[in-house]
Amino acid sequence: MNQTTENEQKANIPEVKKELSAQITQILENLFDSVLFERKMHYKEHERPMEQGIDALIDKYAYLNAGISAAANAVPGPWGLIAVIPEITLVIRNQLCMIYDIAAAYKKDKIIDKTLLMAVFAVGIGGGALGLLIVHGGKVIVKRAALRVIQKLIIILGGQVTQKLIKAVIAKWLPVVGPVAMATWAQITTKKIGKKAKEIFSKEIDFQSEI
């Protein structure tokens, strides 16, 4: 691909970012509640994972997400990310399921709610805790958020996910966003989220009043 075409691809990134952010925000709005419900039902019939198996659990989800992304039929250029929204949805869903499973391994599935799930996911992607979570020594303090606050934070989180995805995939893989780039992003991100979830749920967790 010549330099002119590559420059045109880069020029499209702001437009792609806006569209991708809107779609990822919608995905997150749906996934937080659905994952919480599905995993709660799951653990009514299945045993919790063991603490000593958490690292293997994280690896399982990381390789699963890498496989999903590697099978994606991305089209050339930044707009390829819009084409693989179904795969991105599955990756994020698995990451949220992994967070819940790690909470279950530490016997904290009884306390995990939308606020805590969102906060752990946000910290895991490296976007900060959105003001919802503070780690103080061996204790984690979670600030419960009202619905209107959560809705605003999901928009912020959608933008953060988009920013991380574009930085990891498009910036390094122009002019082609291919399966290898997607698989690398999915695997690395999933492992980071898993390690952060392990760190958080291994501590005592307290909740504060709504913000």
PyMOL commands that place a pseudoatom at each C-alpha (Angstrom):
pseudoatom trace, name=CA, resn=MET, resi=1, chain=A, elem=C, hetatm=0, pos=[0.000, 0.000, 0.000]
pseudoatom trace, name=CA, resn=ASN, resi=2, chain=A, elem=C, hetatm=0, pos=[1.370, 3.408, -0.968]
pseudoatom trace, name=CA, resn=GLN, resi=3, chain=A, elem=C, hetatm=0, pos=[1.965, 6.279, 1.461]
pseudoatom trace, name=CA, resn=THR, resi=4, chain=A, elem=C, hetatm=0, pos=[-1.085, 8.221, 0.251]
pseudoatom trace, name=CA, resn=THR, resi=5, chain=A, elem=C, hetatm=0, pos=[-3.448, 5.351, 0.958]
pseudoatom trace, name=CA, resn=GLU, resi=6, chain=A, elem=C, hetatm=0, pos=[-1.914, 4.742, 4.383]
pseudoatom trace, name=CA, resn=ASN, resi=7, chain=A, elem=C, hetatm=0, pos=[-2.344, 8.408, 5.267]
pseudoatom trace, name=CA, resn=GLU, resi=8, chain=A, elem=C, hetatm=0, pos=[-5.979, 8.186, 4.205]
pseudoatom trace, name=CA, resn=GLN, resi=9, chain=A, elem=C, hetatm=0, pos=[-6.405, 5.187, 6.502]
pseudoatom trace, name=CA, resn=LYS, resi=10, chain=A, elem=C, hetatm=0, pos=[-4.967, 7.135, 9.430]
pseudoatom trace, name=CA, resn=ALA, resi=11, chain=A, elem=C, hetatm=0, pos=[-7.209, 10.086, 8.629]
pseudoatom trace, name=CA, resn=ASN, resi=12, chain=A, elem=C, hetatm=0, pos=[-10.228, 7.810, 9.086]
pseudoatom trace, name=CA, resn=ILE, resi=13, chain=A, elem=C, hetatm=0, pos=[-9.250, 6.839, 12.651]
pseudoatom trace, name=CA, resn=PRO, resi=14, chain=A, elem=C, hetatm=0, pos=[-11.218, 9.655, 14.424]
pseudoatom trace, name=CA, resn=GLU, resi=15, chain=A, elem=C, hetatm=0, pos=[-14.378, 8.650, 12.569]
pseudoatom trace, name=CA, resn=VAL, resi=16, chain=A, elem=C, hetatm=0, pos=[-13.784, 4.987, 13.323]
pseudoatom trace, name=CA, resn=LYS, resi=17, chain=A, elem=C, hetatm=0, pos=[-13.095, 5.809, 16.964]
pseudoatom trace, name=CA, resn=LYS, resi=18, chain=A, elem=C, hetatm=0, pos=[-16.405, 7.653, 17.327]
pseudoatom trace, name=CA, resn=GLU, resi=19, chain=A, elem=C, hetatm=0, pos=[-18.424, 4.846, 15.772]
pseudoatom trace, name=CA, resn=LEU, resi=20, chain=A, elem=C, hetatm=0, pos=[-16.553, 2.117, 17.655]
pseudoatom trace, name=CA, resn=SER, resi=21, chain=A, elem=C, hetatm=0, pos=[-16.937, 3.927, 20.982]
pseudoatom trace, name=CA, resn=ALA, resi=22, chain=A, elem=C, hetatm=0, pos=[-20.699, 4.220, 20.511]
pseudoatom trace, name=CA, resn=GLN, resi=23, chain=A, elem=C, hetatm=0, pos=[-21.026, 0.516, 19.728]
pseudoatom trace, name=CA, resn=ILE, resi=24, chain=A, elem=C, hetatm=0, pos=[-18.775, -0.631, 22.574]
pseudoatom trace, name=CA, resn=THR, resi=25, chain=A, elem=C, hetatm=0, pos=[-20.709, 1.567, 25.020]
pseudoatom trace, name=CA, resn=GLN, resi=26, chain=A, elem=C, hetatm=0, pos=[-23.928, -0.146, 23.926]
pseudoatom trace, name=CA, resn=ILE, resi=27, chain=A, elem=C, hetatm=0, pos=[-22.259, -3.535, 24.300]
pseudoatom trace, name=CA, resn=LEU, resi=28, chain=A, elem=C, hetatm=0, pos=[-21.170, -2.739, 27.850]
pseudoatom trace, name=CA, resn=GLU, resi=29, chain=A, elem=C, hetatm=0, pos=[-24.629, -1.488, 28.816]
pseudoatom trace, name=CA, resn=ASN, resi=30, chain=A, elem=C, hetatm=0, pos=[-26.058, -4.872, 27.875]
pseudoatom trace, name=CA, resn=LEU, resi=31, chain=A, elem=C, hetatm=0, pos=[-23.242, -7.123, 29.084]
pseudoatom trace, name=CA, resn=PHE, resi=32, chain=A, elem=C, hetatm=0, pos=[-22.825, -6.055, 32.710]
pseudoatom trace, name=CA, resn=ASP, resi=33, chain=A, elem=C, hetatm=0, pos=[-26.354, -7.075, 33.660]
pseudoatom trace, name=CA, resn=SER, resi=34, chain=A, elem=C, hetatm=0, pos=[-26.532, -10.157, 31.458]
pseudoatom trace, name=CA, resn=VAL, resi=35, chain=A, elem=C, hetatm=0, pos=[-23.209, -11.563, 32.699]
pseudoatom trace, name=CA, resn=LEU, resi=36, chain=A, elem=C, hetatm=0, pos=[-24.156, -11.005, 36.341]
pseudoatom trace, name=CA, resn=PHE, resi=37, chain=A, elem=C, hetatm=0, pos=[-27.431, -12.845, 35.833]
pseudoatom trace, name=CA, resn=GLU, resi=38, chain=A, elem=C, hetatm=0, pos=[-25.925, -15.695, 33.783]
pseudoatom trace, name=CA, resn=ARG, resi=39, chain=A, elem=C, hetatm=0, pos=[-23.043, -16.365, 36.186]
pseudoatom trace, name=CA, resn=LYS, resi=40, chain=A, elem=C, hetatm=0, pos=[-25.309, -16.230, 39.247]
pseudoatom trace, name=CA, resn=MET, resi=41, chain=A, elem=C, hetatm=0, pos=[-27.498, -18.887, 37.627]
pseudoatom trace, name=CA, resn=HIS, resi=42, chain=A, elem=C, hetatm=0, pos=[-24.417, -20.876, 36.658]
pseudoatom trace, name=CA, resn=TYR, resi=43, chain=A, elem=C, hetatm=0, pos=[-23.127, -21.097, 40.222]
pseudoatom trace, name=CA, resn=LYS, resi=44, chain=A, elem=C, hetatm=0, pos=[-26.462, -22.231, 41.542]
pseudoatom trace, name=CA, resn=GLU, resi=45, chain=A, elem=C, hetatm=0, pos=[-25.793, -25.514, 39.742]
pseudoatom trace, name=CA, resn=HIS, resi=46, chain=A, elem=C, hetatm=0, pos=[-21.985, -25.642, 39.571]
pseudoatom trace, name=CA, resn=GLU, resi=47, chain=A, elem=C, hetatm=0, pos=[-19.196, -25.534, 42.113]
pseudoatom trace, name=CA, resn=ARG, resi=48, chain=A, elem=C, hetatm=0, pos=[-17.020, -22.459, 42.441]
pseudoatom trace, name=CA, resn=PRO, resi=49, chain=A, elem=C, hetatm=0, pos=[-13.485, -22.546, 41.012]
pseudoatom trace, name=CA, resn=MET, resi=50, chain=A, elem=C, hetatm=0, pos=[-10.684, -23.111, 43.524]
pseudoatom trace, name=CA, resn=GLU, resi=51, chain=A, elem=C, hetatm=0, pos=[-8.304, -20.295, 44.466]
pseudoatom trace, name=CA, resn=GLN, resi=52, chain=A, elem=C, hetatm=0, pos=[-5.304, -22.366, 43.400]
pseudoatom trace, name=CA, resn=GLY, resi=53, chain=A, elem=C, hetatm=0, pos=[-6.832, -22.719, 39.947]
pseudoatom trace, name=CA, resn=ILE, resi=54, chain=A, elem=C, hetatm=0, pos=[-7.237, -19.000, 39.239]
pseudoatom trace, name=CA, resn=ASP, resi=55, chain=A, elem=C, hetatm=0, pos=[-4.081, -18.656, 37.110]
pseudoatom trace, name=CA, resn=ALA, resi=56, chain=A, elem=C, hetatm=0, pos=[-5.213, -21.578, 34.945]
pseudoatom trace, name=CA, resn=LEU, resi=57, chain=A, elem=C, hetatm=0, pos=[-8.655, -19.967, 34.714]
pseudoatom trace, name=CA, resn=ILE, resi=58, chain=A, elem=C, hetatm=0, pos=[-7.117, -16.717, 33.469]
pseudoatom trace, name=CA, resn=ASP, resi=59, chain=A, elem=C, hetatm=0, pos=[-5.028, -18.593, 30.895]
pseudoatom trace, name=CA, resn=LYS, resi=60, chain=A, elem=C, hetatm=0, pos=[-8.134, -20.444, 29.712]
pseudoatom trace, name=CA, resn=TYR, resi=61, chain=A, elem=C, hetatm=0, pos=[-10.047, -17.242, 29.058]
pseudoatom trace, name=CA, resn=ALA, resi=62, chain=A, elem=C, hetatm=0, pos=[-6.996, -15.569, 27.472]
pseudoatom trace, name=CA, resn=TYR, resi=63, chain=A, elem=C, hetatm=0, pos=[-6.512, -18.392, 24.968]
pseudoatom trace, name=CA, resn=LEU, resi=64, chain=A, elem=C, hetatm=0, pos=[-10.257, -18.610, 24.347]
pseudoatom trace, name=CA, resn=ASN, resi=65, chain=A, elem=C, hetatm=0, pos=[-10.387, -14.914, 23.474]
pseudoatom trace, name=CA, resn=ALA, resi=66, chain=A, elem=C, hetatm=0, pos=[-7.269, -15.165, 21.325]
pseudoatom trace, name=CA, resn=GLY, resi=67, chain=A, elem=C, hetatm=0, pos=[-8.935, -17.956, 19.377]
pseudoatom trace, name=CA, resn=ILE, resi=68, chain=A, elem=C, hetatm=0, pos=[-12.131, -15.949, 18.912]
pseudoatom trace, name=CA, resn=SER, resi=69, chain=A, elem=C, hetatm=0, pos=[-10.197, -12.944, 17.637]
pseudoatom trace, name=CA, resn=ALA, resi=70, chain=A, elem=C, hetatm=0, pos=[-7.907, -14.990, 15.412]
pseudoatom trace, name=CA, resn=ALA, resi=71, chain=A, elem=C, hetatm=0, pos=[-10.968, -16.377, 13.641]
pseudoatom trace, name=CA, resn=ALA, resi=72, chain=A, elem=C, hetatm=0, pos=[-12.354, -12.894, 12.960]
pseudoatom trace, name=CA, resn=ASN, resi=73, chain=A, elem=C, hetatm=0, pos=[-12.727, -11.941, 9.323]
pseudoatom trace, name=CA, resn=ALA, resi=74, chain=A, elem=C, hetatm=0, pos=[-11.374, -8.392, 9.587]
pseudoatom trace, name=CA, resn=VAL, resi=75, chain=A, elem=C, hetatm=0, pos=[-11.423, -6.226, 6.488]
pseudoatom trace, name=CA, resn=PRO, resi=76, chain=A, elem=C, hetatm=0, pos=[-8.368, -4.082, 5.669]
pseudoatom trace, name=CA, resn=GLY, resi=77, chain=A, elem=C, hetatm=0, pos=[-7.888, -0.763, 7.403]
pseudoatom trace, name=CA, resn=PRO, resi=78, chain=A, elem=C, hetatm=0, pos=[-9.312, 0.846, 10.549]
pseudoatom trace, name=CA, resn=TRP, resi=79, chain=A, elem=C, hetatm=0, pos=[-12.906, 0.119, 9.527]
pseudoatom trace, name=CA, resn=GLY, resi=80, chain=A, elem=C, hetatm=0, pos=[-12.011, -3.534, 10.001]
pseudoatom trace, name=CA, resn=LEU, resi=81, chain=A, elem=C, hetatm=0, pos=[-12.625, -3.026, 13.719]
pseudoatom trace, name=CA, resn=ILE, resi=82, chain=A, elem=C, hetatm=0, pos=[-16.269, -2.163, 13.063]
pseudoatom trace, name=CA, resn=ALA, resi=83, chain=A, elem=C, hetatm=0, pos=[-16.573, -5.373, 11.047]
pseudoatom trace, name=CA, resn=VAL, resi=84, chain=A, elem=C, hetatm=0, pos=[-15.450, -7.491, 14.007]
pseudoatom trace, name=CA, resn=ILE, resi=85, chain=A, elem=C, hetatm=0, pos=[-17.843, -6.019, 16.602]
pseudoatom trace, name=CA, resn=PRO, resi=86, chain=A, elem=C, hetatm=0, pos=[-19.406, -9.493, 17.151]
pseudoatom trace, name=CA, resn=GLU, resi=87, chain=A, elem=C, hetatm=0, pos=[-15.986, -10.901, 18.053]
pseudoatom trace, name=CA, resn=ILE, resi=88, chain=A, elem=C, hetatm=0, pos=[-15.188, -7.912, 20.276]
pseudoatom trace, name=CA, resn=THR, resi=89, chain=A, elem=C, hetatm=0, pos=[-18.506, -8.470, 22.054]
pseudoatom trace, name=CA, resn=LEU, resi=90, chain=A, elem=C, hetatm=0, pos=[-17.619, -12.097, 22.771]
pseudoatom trace, name=CA, resn=VAL, resi=91, chain=A, elem=C, hetatm=0, pos=[-14.172, -11.118, 24.027]
pseudoatom trace, name=CA, resn=ILE, resi=92, chain=A, elem=C, hetatm=0, pos=[-15.565, -8.531, 26.454]
pseudoatom trace, name=CA, resn=ARG, resi=93, chain=A, elem=C, hetatm=0, pos=[-18.276, -10.916, 27.599]
pseudoatom trace, name=CA, resn=ASN, resi=94, chain=A, elem=C, hetatm=0, pos=[-15.668, -13.566, 28.384]
pseudoatom trace, name=CA, resn=GLN, resi=95, chain=A, elem=C, hetatm=0, pos=[-13.579, -11.017, 30.262]
pseudoatom trace, name=CA, resn=LEU, resi=96, chain=A, elem=C, hetatm=0, pos=[-16.555, -10.102, 32.444]
pseudoatom trace, name=CA, resn=CYS, resi=97, chain=A, elem=C, hetatm=0, pos=[-17.340, -13.791, 33.020]
pseudoatom trace, name=CA, resn=MET, resi=98, chain=A, elem=C, hetatm=0, pos=[-13.717, -14.321, 34.044]
pseudoatom trace, name=CA, resn=ILE, resi=99, chain=A, elem=C, hetatm=0, pos=[-13.940, -11.473, 36.581]
pseudoatom trace, name=CA, resn=TYR, resi=100, chain=A, elem=C, hetatm=0, pos=[-17.058, -13.057, 38.076]
pseudoatom trace, name=CA, resn=ASP, resi=101, chain=A, elem=C, hetatm=0, pos=[-15.443, -16.502, 38.159]
pseudoatom trace, name=CA, resn=ILE, resi=102, chain=A, elem=C, hetatm=0, pos=[-12.405, -15.113, 39.988]
pseudoatom trace, name=CA, resn=ALA, resi=103, chain=A, elem=C, hetatm=0, pos=[-14.747, -13.445, 42.488]
pseudoatom trace, name=CA, resn=ALA, resi=104, chain=A, elem=C, hetatm=0, pos=[-16.438, -16.811, 42.939]
pseudoatom trace, name=CA, resn=ALA, resi=105, chain=A, elem=C, hetatm=0, pos=[-13.097, -18.508, 43.556]
pseudoatom trace, name=CA, resn=TYR, resi=106, chain=A, elem=C, hetatm=0, pos=[-12.537, -16.084, 46.434]
pseudoatom trace, name=CA, resn=LYS, resi=107, chain=A, elem=C, hetatm=0, pos=[-16.138, -16.679, 47.598]
pseudoatom trace, name=CA, resn=LYS, resi=108, chain=A, elem=C, hetatm=0, pos=[-17.083, -13.109, 46.769]
pseudoatom trace, name=CA, resn=ASP, resi=109, chain=A, elem=C, hetatm=0, pos=[-19.712, -13.927, 44.160]
pseudoatom trace, name=CA, resn=LYS, resi=110, chain=A, elem=C, hetatm=0, pos=[-22.365, -13.118, 46.765]
pseudoatom trace, name=CA, resn=ILE, resi=111, chain=A, elem=C, hetatm=0, pos=[-21.260, -9.482, 46.911]
pseudoatom trace, name=CA, resn=ILE, resi=112, chain=A, elem=C, hetatm=0, pos=[-20.284, -8.731, 43.332]
pseudoatom trace, name=CA, resn=ASP, resi=113, chain=A, elem=C, hetatm=0, pos=[-22.675, -6.281, 41.683]
pseudoatom trace, name=CA, resn=LYS, resi=114, chain=A, elem=C, hetatm=0, pos=[-22.687, -4.065, 38.600]
pseudoatom trace, name=CA, resn=THR, resi=115, chain=A, elem=C, hetatm=0, pos=[-20.592, -1.370, 40.269]
pseudoatom trace, name=CA, resn=LEU, resi=116, chain=A, elem=C, hetatm=0, pos=[-17.871, -3.764, 41.397]
pseudoatom trace, name=CA, resn=LEU, resi=117, chain=A, elem=C, hetatm=0, pos=[-17.840, -5.659, 38.097]
pseudoatom trace, name=CA, resn=MET, resi=118, chain=A, elem=C, hetatm=0, pos=[-17.500, -2.382, 36.187]
pseudoatom trace, name=CA, resn=ALA, resi=119, chain=A, elem=C, hetatm=0, pos=[-14.770, -1.076, 38.480]
pseudoatom trace, name=CA, resn=VAL, resi=120, chain=A, elem=C, hetatm=0, pos=[-12.636, -4.230, 38.212]
pseudoatom trace, name=CA, resn=PHE, resi=121, chain=A, elem=C, hetatm=0, pos=[-13.021, -4.280, 34.428]
pseudoatom trace, name=CA, resn=ALA, resi=122, chain=A, elem=C, hetatm=0, pos=[-12.070, -0.592, 34.213]
pseudoatom trace, name=CA, resn=VAL, resi=123, chain=A, elem=C, hetatm=0, pos=[-8.975, -1.078, 36.370]
pseudoatom trace, name=CA, resn=GLY, resi=124, chain=A, elem=C, hetatm=0, pos=[-8.051, -4.182, 34.383]
pseudoatom trace, name=CA, resn=ILE, resi=125, chain=A, elem=C, hetatm=0, pos=[-7.970, -2.379, 31.047]
pseudoatom trace, name=CA, resn=GLY, resi=126, chain=A, elem=C, hetatm=0, pos=[-5.778, 0.305, 32.579]
pseudoatom trace, name=CA, resn=GLY, resi=127, chain=A, elem=C, hetatm=0, pos=[-8.353, 3.066, 32.504]
pseudoatom trace, name=CA, resn=GLY, resi=128, chain=A, elem=C, hetatm=0, pos=[-8.539, 3.705, 36.234]
pseudoatom trace, name=CA, resn=ALA, resi=129, chain=A, elem=C, hetatm=0, pos=[-11.346, 2.747, 38.596]
pseudoatom trace, name=CA, resn=LEU, resi=130, chain=A, elem=C, hetatm=0, pos=[-13.752, 5.506, 37.481]
pseudoatom trace, name=CA, resn=GLY, resi=131, chain=A, elem=C, hetatm=0, pos=[-13.858, 6.742, 41.065]
pseudoatom trace, name=CA, resn=LEU, resi=132, chain=A, elem=C, hetatm=0, pos=[-15.652, 3.566, 42.112]
pseudoatom trace, name=CA, resn=LEU, resi=133, chain=A, elem=C, hetatm=0, pos=[-12.872, 1.645, 43.794]
pseudoatom trace, name=CA, resn=ILE, resi=134, chain=A, elem=C, hetatm=0, pos=[-10.050, 2.468, 46.190]
pseudoatom trace, name=CA, resn=VAL, resi=135, chain=A, elem=C, hetatm=0, pos=[-7.376, 0.006, 47.324]
pseudoatom trace, name=CA, resn=HIS, resi=136, chain=A, elem=C, hetatm=0, pos=[-6.216, 0.846, 50.826]
pseudoatom trace, name=CA, resn=GLY, resi=137, chain=A, elem=C, hetatm=0, pos=[-3.680, -1.597, 52.194]
pseudoatom trace, name=CA, resn=GLY, resi=138, chain=A, elem=C, hetatm=0, pos=[-5.294, -5.005, 52.396]
pseudoatom trace, name=CA, resn=LYS, resi=139, chain=A, elem=C, hetatm=0, pos=[-8.785, -3.634, 51.881]
pseudoatom trace, name=CA, resn=VAL, resi=140, chain=A, elem=C, hetatm=0, pos=[-10.762, -2.587, 48.796]
pseudoatom trace, name=CA, resn=ILE, resi=141, chain=A, elem=C, hetatm=0, pos=[-13.427, 0.090, 49.224]
pseudoatom trace, name=CA, resn=VAL, resi=142, chain=A, elem=C, hetatm=0, pos=[-16.177, 0.136, 46.591]
pseudoatom trace, name=CA, resn=LYS, resi=143, chain=A, elem=C, hetatm=0, pos=[-18.426, 3.149, 46.213]
pseudoatom trace, name=CA, resn=ARG, resi=144, chain=A, elem=C, hetatm=0, pos=[-21.911, 2.145, 45.145]
pseudoatom trace, name=CA, resn=ALA, resi=145, chain=A, elem=C, hetatm=0, pos=[-23.169, 4.284, 42.277]
pseudoatom trace, name=CA, resn=ALA, resi=146, chain=A, elem=C, hetatm=0, pos=[-26.676, 5.396, 41.395]
pseudoatom trace, name=CA, resn=LEU, resi=147, chain=A, elem=C, hetatm=0, pos=[-28.098, 4.335, 38.040]
pseudoatom trace, name=CA, resn=ARG, resi=148, chain=A, elem=C, hetatm=0, pos=[-27.607, 7.748, 36.438]
pseudoatom trace, name=CA, resn=VAL, resi=149, chain=A, elem=C, hetatm=0, pos=[-23.956, 7.726, 37.514]
pseudoatom trace, name=CA, resn=ILE, resi=150, chain=A, elem=C, hetatm=0, pos=[-23.416, 4.214, 36.167]
pseudoatom trace, name=CA, resn=GLN, resi=151, chain=A, elem=C, hetatm=0, pos=[-24.877, 5.231, 32.809]
pseudoatom trace, name=CA, resn=LYS, resi=152, chain=A, elem=C, hetatm=0, pos=[-22.438, 8.131, 32.540]
pseudoatom trace, name=CA, resn=LEU, resi=153, chain=A, elem=C, hetatm=0, pos=[-19.513, 5.963, 33.637]
pseudoatom trace, name=CA, resn=ILE, resi=154, chain=A, elem=C, hetatm=0, pos=[-20.337, 3.330, 31.019]
pseudoatom trace, name=CA, resn=ILE, resi=155, chain=A, elem=C, hetatm=0, pos=[-19.982, 6.014, 28.327]
pseudoatom trace, name=CA, resn=ILE, resi=156, chain=A, elem=C, hetatm=0, pos=[-16.582, 6.947, 29.740]
pseudoatom trace, name=CA, resn=LEU, resi=157, chain=A, elem=C, hetatm=0, pos=[-15.599, 3.283, 29.946]
pseudoatom trace, name=CA, resn=GLY, resi=158, chain=A, elem=C, hetatm=0, pos=[-16.690, 2.675, 26.357]
pseudoatom trace, name=CA, resn=GLY, resi=159, chain=A, elem=C, hetatm=0, pos=[-14.362, 5.462, 25.264]
pseudoatom trace, name=CA, resn=GLN, resi=160, chain=A, elem=C, hetatm=0, pos=[-11.506, 4.012, 27.295]
pseudoatom trace, name=CA, resn=VAL, resi=161, chain=A, elem=C, hetatm=0, pos=[-11.941, 0.542, 25.810]
pseudoatom trace, name=CA, resn=THR, resi=162, chain=A, elem=C, hetatm=0, pos=[-12.021, 2.045, 22.323]
pseudoatom trace, name=CA, resn=GLN, resi=163, chain=A, elem=C, hetatm=0, pos=[-8.888, 4.087, 22.975]
pseudoatom trace, name=CA, resn=LYS, resi=164, chain=A, elem=C, hetatm=0, pos=[-6.974, 1.050, 24.257]
pseudoatom trace, name=CA, resn=LEU, resi=165, chain=A, elem=C, hetatm=0, pos=[-8.142, -1.104, 21.352]
pseudoatom trace, name=CA, resn=ILE, resi=166, chain=A, elem=C, hetatm=0, pos=[-7.203, 1.436, 18.702]
pseudoatom trace, name=CA, resn=LYS, resi=167, chain=A, elem=C, hetatm=0, pos=[-3.840, 2.111, 20.314]
pseudoatom trace, name=CA, resn=ALA, resi=168, chain=A, elem=C, hetatm=0, pos=[-3.017, -1.587, 20.545]
pseudoatom trace, name=CA, resn=VAL, resi=169, chain=A, elem=C, hetatm=0, pos=[-4.337, -2.673, 17.160]
pseudoatom trace, name=CA, resn=ILE, resi=170, chain=A, elem=C, hetatm=0, pos=[-4.594, 0.130, 14.613]
pseudoatom trace, name=CA, resn=ALA, resi=171, chain=A, elem=C, hetatm=0, pos=[-1.512, 2.125, 15.593]
pseudoatom trace, name=CA, resn=LYS, resi=172, chain=A, elem=C, hetatm=0, pos=[0.718, -0.916, 15.226]
pseudoatom trace, name=CA, resn=TRP, resi=173, chain=A, elem=C, hetatm=0, pos=[-1.011, -2.707, 12.377]
pseudoatom trace, name=CA, resn=LEU, resi=174, chain=A, elem=C, hetatm=0, pos=[-1.922, -0.084, 9.787]
pseudoatom trace, name=CA, resn=PRO, resi=175, chain=A, elem=C, hetatm=0, pos=[-2.837, -0.476, 7.004]
pseudoatom trace, name=CA, resn=VAL, resi=176, chain=A, elem=C, hetatm=0, pos=[-4.265, -3.920, 7.802]
pseudoatom trace, name=CA, resn=VAL, resi=177, chain=A, elem=C, hetatm=0, pos=[-6.163, -4.805, 10.965]
pseudoatom trace, name=CA, resn=GLY, resi=178, chain=A, elem=C, hetatm=0, pos=[-5.822, -8.556, 10.823]
pseudoatom trace, name=CA, resn=PRO, resi=179, chain=A, elem=C, hetatm=0, pos=[-6.551, -11.629, 12.947]
pseudoatom trace, name=CA, resn=VAL, resi=180, chain=A, elem=C, hetatm=0, pos=[-3.052, -11.690, 14.436]
pseudoatom trace, name=CA, resn=ALA, resi=181, chain=A, elem=C, hetatm=0, pos=[-3.401, -8.134, 15.760]
pseudoatom trace, name=CA, resn=MET, resi=182, chain=A, elem=C, hetatm=0, pos=[-6.840, -8.853, 17.201]
pseudoatom trace, name=CA, resn=ALA, resi=183, chain=A, elem=C, hetatm=0, pos=[-5.723, -12.115, 18.809]
pseudoatom trace, name=CA, resn=THR, resi=184, chain=A, elem=C, hetatm=0, pos=[-2.719, -10.427, 20.423]
pseudoatom trace, name=CA, resn=TRP, resi=185, chain=A, elem=C, hetatm=0, pos=[-4.886, -7.632, 21.815]
pseudoatom trace, name=CA, resn=ALA, resi=186, chain=A, elem=C, hetatm=0, pos=[-7.504, -10.048, 23.141]
pseudoatom trace, name=CA, resn=GLN, resi=187, chain=A, elem=C, hetatm=0, pos=[-5.017, -12.363, 24.850]
pseudoatom trace, name=CA, resn=ILE, resi=188, chain=A, elem=C, hetatm=0, pos=[-2.886, -9.672, 26.483]
pseudoatom trace, name=CA, resn=THR, resi=189, chain=A, elem=C, hetatm=0, pos=[-5.880, -7.614, 27.628]
pseudoatom trace, name=CA, resn=THR, resi=190, chain=A, elem=C, hetatm=0, pos=[-7.661, -10.638, 29.084]
pseudoatom trace, name=CA, resn=LYS, resi=191, chain=A, elem=C, hetatm=0, pos=[-4.586, -11.625, 31.094]
pseudoatom trace, name=CA, resn=LYS, resi=192, chain=A, elem=C, hetatm=0, pos=[-4.193, -8.097, 32.441]
pseudoatom trace, name=CA, resn=ILE, resi=193, chain=A, elem=C, hetatm=0, pos=[-7.827, -7.982, 33.520]
pseudoatom trace, name=CA, resn=GLY, resi=194, chain=A, elem=C, hetatm=0, pos=[-7.538, -11.415, 35.123]
pseudoatom trace, name=CA, resn=LYS, resi=195, chain=A, elem=C, hetatm=0, pos=[-4.441, -10.489, 37.127]
pseudoatom trace, name=CA, resn=LYS, resi=196, chain=A, elem=C, hetatm=0, pos=[-6.049, -7.284, 38.367]
pseudoatom trace, name=CA, resn=ALA, resi=197, chain=A, elem=C, hetatm=0, pos=[-9.239, -9.131, 39.315]
pseudoatom trace, name=CA, resn=LYS, resi=198, chain=A, elem=C, hetatm=0, pos=[-7.160, -11.667, 41.242]
pseudoatom trace, name=CA, resn=GLU, resi=199, chain=A, elem=C, hetatm=0, pos=[-5.378, -8.865, 43.084]
pseudoatom trace, name=CA, resn=ILE, resi=200, chain=A, elem=C, hetatm=0, pos=[-8.626, -7.113, 44.017]
pseudoatom trace, name=CA, resn=PHE, resi=201, chain=A, elem=C, hetatm=0, pos=[-10.726, -10.111, 45.045]
pseudoatom trace, name=CA, resn=SER, resi=202, chain=A, elem=C, hetatm=0, pos=[-7.940, -11.536, 47.188]
pseudoatom trace, name=CA, resn=LYS, resi=203, chain=A, elem=C, hetatm=0, pos=[-8.473, -8.571, 49.538]
pseudoatom trace, name=CA, resn=GLU, resi=204, chain=A, elem=C, hetatm=0, pos=[-11.264, -7.690, 51.946]
pseudoatom trace, name=CA, resn=ILE, resi=205, chain=A, elem=C, hetatm=0, pos=[-13.994, -5.717, 50.166]
pseudoatom trace, name=CA, resn=ASP, resi=206, chain=A, elem=C, hetatm=0, pos=[-16.203, -3.107, 51.789]
pseudoatom trace, name=CA, resn=PHE, resi=207, chain=A, elem=C, hetatm=0, pos=[-18.977, -1.022, 50.222]
pseudoatom trace, name=CA, resn=GLN, resi=208, chain=A, elem=C, hetatm=0, pos=[-19.709, 2.650, 50.847]
pseudoatom trace, name=CA, resn=SER, resi=209, chain=A, elem=C, hetatm=0, pos=[-22.915, 4.606, 50.302]
pseudoatom trace, name=CA, resn=GLU, resi=210, chain=A, elem=C, hetatm=0, pos=[-24.074, 5.605, 46.853]
pseudoatom trace, name=CA, resn=ILE, resi=211, chain=A, elem=C, hetatm=0, pos=[-22.324, 8.387, 44.951]
for i in range(1, 211): cmd.bond("trace and resi %d" % i, "trace and resi %d" % (i + 1))
show_as sticks, trace
zoom trace
